[in-house]
Amino acid sequence: MDCSEGTWQVIDAIPQQIWSGPPGGSLDFCNEQWRSYMGLTQEELQGDGWQRMLHPEDRERVLKAWGESVATGTPYEQEERHRRADGKYRWFLSRGVPLRDSKERIVRWYGTNTDIEEQKRTGYALQEAHAQVARITHLLAMGELVASIAHEINQPLTAVVTDISAGLRWLSQEPPNLQEARGAMVVAIREANRAGDIIARIRASLRNTPPPMQPLNINEVILEALTIARSQLQGQSITVQTELAGDLPPVIGDRIRLQQLLLNLITNSVAAMSTISDRPRELLIKSAPHPDGVLIQVQDTGTGLDPGQADRIFEPFVTSKPHGIGLGLSISRSIVEDHGGRLWAEQRSTGAIFAFTMPTDI
């Protein structure tokens, strides 16, 4: 490189590895910073001598990229590992730009090497941290999935046991009450089939298969859910009332999931009224037209909303029940939102209201 001695001294004093070379791609100058790092003399680095410091795994990539820059005149930029004088490798960001004359011909290449070892280590640490978070998130998601499946399946299986037990009691009477026993067995069979339908829905969701959506009479779905929950409601001495509008348009939805939604809300109300002894235990379910389609309300005379958790009750694993796992309302919200609706809760003077909208066209 044709420079004065003073210029060399300035370039050698710069705390940066600097290099240059003729248009053909060889190097004829490396400053003191780079020579000291590699432990090589200027003569040893002449021509292609600098290539000996490249990491074997980077050599082919680096030389190919450098050759393309030399051939095309495009700036060079690569992350590459350079061997230090003690034999250890560190990551550098190497950059090179061509100097052109008045006719745009390349007369020289100038470049720098910037140590990025610490940035690389930080990047690797972040990648490992992200991978660890992903693994933990996966485990948590699997745990949430298992808990969700257990919650969804528990209701119909509990109903099967309850109805079969009721059927056996009817049969053990003298004389046996065959009509009531038959009714209990029919409900038990229906619940067993519903458990199978829920499992099929879960399998479909794991395969990203959309559930079957069809026009539904929401009042029929409400009455079906009440029939399923009949034993549970009777066991808690809960009086059920309905106020169902007769002129509602059909909603578009999955019957099984909407039944599950209503059963989750009913079960939530039953639990809220289980400790009430100073007033009647009453459940009221209403349906009515709404600007967003159809409005359904589930009202109870239970303990109401916990002020400390009122704004979090729809989050997974948030519960005020001693033996609850906090998934019923979270699942309910997911079902409503999957149908394009909205679910919310309101405090009553005695008890709570859980309401949701269901669009009639999605």
C-alpha positions in Angstrom: 0.0 0.0 0.0 1.5 3.3 -1.1 1.2 5.4 2.1 3.7 7.6 4.0 5.2 6.3 7.2 3.0 8.8 9.1 -0.1 7.4 7.6 0.9 3.9 8.5 1.5 4.9 12.1 -2.0 6.5 12.2 -3.6 3.4 10.7 -1.7 1.1 13.0 -2.8 3.2 16.0 -6.5 2.9 15.2 -8.2 0.4 17.6 -9.7 -1.5 14.6 -8.4 -4.2 12.3 -7.9 -2.7 8.9 -6.8 -4.3 5.6 -6.5 -3.4 2.0 -5.5 -4.9 -1.3 -5.4 -4.6 -5.1 -8.4 -5.2 -7.3 -7.7 -8.9 -7.8 -8.7 -9.8 -4.3 -5.4 -10.5 -2.6 -4.2 -8.5 0.4 -1.0 -6.5 0.7 -1.7 -4.6 3.9 -3.0 -5.5 7.3 -2.6 -3.0 10.2 -0.9 -3.7 13.5 -4.2 -4.5 15.2 -4.8 -7.4 12.9 -1.2 -8.6 12.7 -0.9 -8.7 16.5 -4.2 -10.6 16.8 -3.1 -13.3 14.3 0.6 -13.3 15.4 1.7 -13.0 11.8 4.0 -10.6 10.0 3.1 -8.4 7.0 5.0 -10.7 4.7 3.2 -13.8 6.0 -0.2 -12.1 5.2 0.7 -11.1 1.7 -1.4 -12.4 -1.2 -3.5 -15.3 0.1 -1.6 -15.7 3.3 -4.4 -14.1 5.3 -6.7 -17.1 4.5 -4.8 -19.3 6.9 -6.6 -17.6 9.8 -10.1 -18.6 8.6 -12.0 -21.3 10.6 -12.2 -24.5 8.5 -16.0 -24.5 8.7 -16.1 -20.9 7.4 -13.4 -21.0 4.8 -15.4 -22.1 1.7 -18.3 -19.7 2.5 -16.0 -16.8 3.1 -13.8 -17.3 0.1 -16.9 -17.7 -2.2 -18.5 -14.5 -0.9 -15.2 -12.6 -1.2 -14.7 -13.9 -4.7 -18.2 -12.8 -5.7 -17.6 -9.3 -4.3 -14.3 -9.0 -6.2 -15.9 -10.2 -9.4 -18.9 -8.0 -9.2 -17.5 -5.0 -7.3 -20.3 -5.2 -4.7 -19.4 -4.4 -1.0 -18.3 -7.4 1.1 -19.8 -8.3 4.4 -19.6 -11.6 6.3 -19.6 -12.9 9.8 -16.6 -15.2 10.1 -14.3 -16.8 12.7 -10.6 -15.7 12.7 -7.9 -17.7 14.5 -6.1 -15.8 17.2 -2.3 -16.1 17.8 -3.0 -18.6 20.7 -5.1 -20.8 18.4 -8.5 -19.8 19.6 -11.1 -18.5 17.3 -13.3 -15.4 17.7 -16.2 -14.1 15.6 -15.6 -11.0 13.5 -17.8 -8.9 11.2 -15.6 -8.4 8.1 -16.5 -5.6 5.7 -14.9 -4.4 2.5 -15.6 -1.7 0.0 -14.0 -0.9 -3.4 -12.3 2.4 -4.2 -13.0 3.4 -7.8 -11.3 5.8 -10.2 -13.0 8.4 -12.3 -14.0 5.7 -14.8 -15.6 3.6 -12.1 -12.8 1.0 -12.3 -11.8 -0.6 -9.0 -8.4 0.5 -8.0 -8.3 -0.9 -4.5 -10.2 -2.7 -1.7 -10.4 -1.4 1.8 -11.9 -3.2 4.7 -12.2 -3.7 8.5 -12.7 -6.6 10.9 -14.9 -5.9 14.0 -14.8 -8.3 16.9 -18.4 -9.5 17.5 -17.6 -12.4 19.8 -19.5 -11.0 22.7 -22.5 -10.2 20.6 -22.5 -13.7 19.2 -22.3 -15.2 22.7 -25.2 -13.0 23.8 -27.1 -14.1 20.7 -26.5 -17.8 21.4 -27.6 -17.2 25.0 -30.8 -15.5 23.8 -31.5 -18.3 21.4 -31.0 -20.9 24.2 -33.2 -18.8 26.5 -35.9 -18.6 23.8 -35.6 -22.4 23.2 -35.9 -23.0 27.0 -39.0 -20.7 27.1 -40.4 -22.6 24.2 -39.9 -25.9 25.9 -41.4 -24.6 29.1 -44.4 -23.1 27.2 -44.9 -26.4 25.4 -45.0 -28.3 28.7 -47.4 -25.7 30.2 -49.5 -25.9 27.1 -49.6 -29.7 27.4 -50.5 -29.5 31.0 -53.3 -27.0 30.2 -54.5 -29.2 27.4 -54.6 -32.3 29.7 -56.5 -30.3 32.3 -58.9 -28.9 29.7 -59.6 -32.4 28.4 -60.1 -33.7 31.9 -62.5 -30.8 32.6 -64.6 -31.3 29.5 -64.8 -35.1 29.8 -65.5 -35.0 33.6 -69.0 -33.5 33.2 -70.6 -36.1 30.9 -68.9 -39.0 32.8 -70.1 -37.6 36.1 -73.6 -37.4 34.7 -73.4 -41.0 33.4 -72.5 -42.2 36.9 -75.2 -40.1 38.5 -77.9 -41.2 36.1 -77.0 -44.9 36.3 -77.0 -44.6 40.1 -80.4 -43.0 40.0 -81.6 -45.8 37.7 -80.4 -48.4 40.1 -82.3 -46.7 42.9 -85.5 -46.7 40.9 -85.0 -50.4 40.1 -84.4 -51.3 43.7 -87.7 -49.9 44.8 -90.7 -52.2 45.6 -92.1 -52.4 43.1 -89.4 -51.1 40.7 -90.2 -47.8 39.0 -89.3 -49.0 35.5 -90.4 -45.7 33.8 -88.0 -43.5 35.9 -85.2 -46.1 35.6 -85.6 -46.2 31.8 -85.5 -42.4 31.7 -82.3 -42.3 33.8 -80.7 -44.9 31.5 -81.6 -43.0 28.4 -80.0 -39.9 29.8 -76.9 -41.9 30.8 -76.6 -43.2 27.3 -76.9 -39.7 25.9 -74.2 -38.5 28.2 -71.9 -41.3 27.3 -72.4 -40.4 23.6 -71.7 -36.8 24.4 -68.4 -37.8 26.0 -67.5 -39.5 22.8 -68.5 -36.5 20.8 -66.3 -34.3 23.0 -63.3 -36.6 22.4 -64.0 -36.5 18.7 -64.0 -32.7 18.8 -60.7 -32.6 20.7 -59.1 -35.0 18.2 -60.4 -32.7 15.4 -59.0 -29.6 17.0 -55.6 -31.3 17.4 -55.7 -32.0 13.7 -56.8 -28.4 13.0 -60.0 -29.7 11.6 -62.8 -27.1 12.0 -65.9 -28.3 14.0 -69.2 -28.8 12.1 -71.0 -25.5 12.1 -74.7 -25.5 11.3 -77.9 -23.5 11.9 -79.1 -24.2 15.4 -82.2 -23.2 17.5 -80.4 -21.8 20.5 -83.5 -22.4 22.7 -83.3 -26.2 21.9 -79.6 -26.2 22.8 -80.5 -24.5 26.2 -83.2 -27.1 26.9 -80.9 -29.9 26.0 -78.2 -28.6 28.4 -80.8 -28.3 31.2 -81.9 -31.9 30.6 -78.3 -33.1 30.8 -77.8 -31.1 34.0 -81.1 -32.2 35.6 -79.7 -34.6 38.1 -77.0 -32.1 39.2 -79.6 -29.4 39.6 -82.0 -31.6 41.5 -79.2 -32.8 43.8 -78.6 -29.2 44.9 -82.3 -28.4 45.2 -82.1 -25.7 42.6 -85.2 -24.3 41.0 -84.9 -23.7 37.3 -86.7 -21.1 35.3 -86.5 -20.2 31.6 -87.5 -17.1 29.7 -86.8 -18.0 26.1 -87.8 -15.7 23.3 -89.8 -17.5 20.6 -88.8 -15.4 17.6 -85.1 -15.9 17.6 -83.2 -16.5 14.3 -81.0 -19.6 14.2 -77.4 -19.2 15.3 -74.5 -20.8 13.4 -72.6 -23.1 15.6 -71.4 -26.5 16.9 -74.2 -28.1 19.0 -71.9 -30.1 21.2 -69.6 -27.2 22.0 -72.5 -24.9 22.7 -74.0 -27.5 25.0 -70.6 -27.7 26.7 -70.6 -23.9 27.1 -74.0 -23.8 28.7 -73.2 -26.8 31.0 -70.0 -25.0 32.1 -72.0 -21.9 33.0 -74.7 -24.0 34.7 -72.1 -25.9 36.7 -70.5 -22.7 37.7 -73.8 -21.4 39.0 -74.5 -24.7 40.8 -71.2 -24.4 42.6 -71.9 -20.7 43.5 -75.2 -21.7 45.1 -74.0 -24.9 46.8 -73.3 -23.1 50.1 -76.4 -20.8 50.0 -78.9 -21.5 52.9 -80.5 -18.1 53.6 -82.4 -17.7 50.3 -83.8 -19.9 47.5 -81.4 -21.4 45.1 -82.7 -20.3 41.7 -81.3 -20.6 38.2 -82.8 -18.5 35.4 -81.8 -18.9 31.8 -82.9 -16.3 29.3 -82.6 -15.8 25.6 -83.5 -12.6 23.7 -82.7 -10.8 20.5 -79.6 -8.6 20.5 -77.9 -6.2 18.1 -75.1 -8.7 17.8 -77.5 -11.6 17.1 -78.8 -13.5 20.1 -78.2 -12.8 23.9 -78.2 -15.7 26.4 -78.1 -15.0 30.1 -77.5 -17.5 33.0 -78.5 -16.0 36.3 -78.1 -17.5 39.8 -78.7 -16.5 43.4 -75.2 -17.7 44.5 -72.3 -16.1 46.2 -71.6 -13.7 43.3 -68.3 -12.6 41.9 -65.2 -12.5 44.0 -64.1 -8.8 43.9 -60.5 -9.7 44.0 -60.8 -11.9 40.9 -63.7 -10.4 39.0 -61.4 -9.1 36.2 -59.6 -12.4 35.9 -62.3 -15.1 36.1 -62.0 -16.0 32.4 -58.2 -16.6 32.6 -57.0 -20.3 32.7 -56.5 -21.8 36.2 -58.1 -18.8 38.1 -60.8 -20.1 40.4 -62.4 -19.3 43.8 -63.6 -22.9 44.3 -61.7 -25.0 46.8 -61.4 -27.9 44.5 -61.7 -26.1 41.2 -59.0 -26.1 38.5 -60.2 -22.8 36.9 -60.8 -24.0 33.4 -64.6 -23.9 33.0 -64.9 -20.2 32.3 -61.8 -20.1 30.3 -63.1 -22.9 28.0 -66.5 -21.1 27.9 -64.9 -17.9 26.6 -62.9 -19.8 24.0 -66.1 -21.5 22.7 -68.0 -18.2 22.5 -65.1 -16.4 20.8 -64.7 -19.4 18.3 -68.3 -18.8 17.4 -67.8 -15.0 16.9 -69.5 -14.0 20.1 -68.6 -12.3 23.4 -68.9 -13.6 27.0 -68.9 -11.4 30.2 -70.1 -11.5 33.8 -72.1 -9.1 35.9 -72.7 -8.9 39.7 -76.3 -9.0 40.9 -77.6 -7.9 44.3 -77.7 -11.7 45.1 -75.7 -13.8 42.8 -74.2 -13.3 39.3 -75.1 -13.1 35.7 -73.1 -14.7 32.9 -74.1 -13.5 29.5 -72.9 -14.1 26.0 -73.9 -13.1 22.5 -74.0 -15.4 19.6 -74.1 -14.1 16.0 -76.7 -15.4 13.6 -74.3 -15.2 10.7 -70.6 -15.8 10.7 
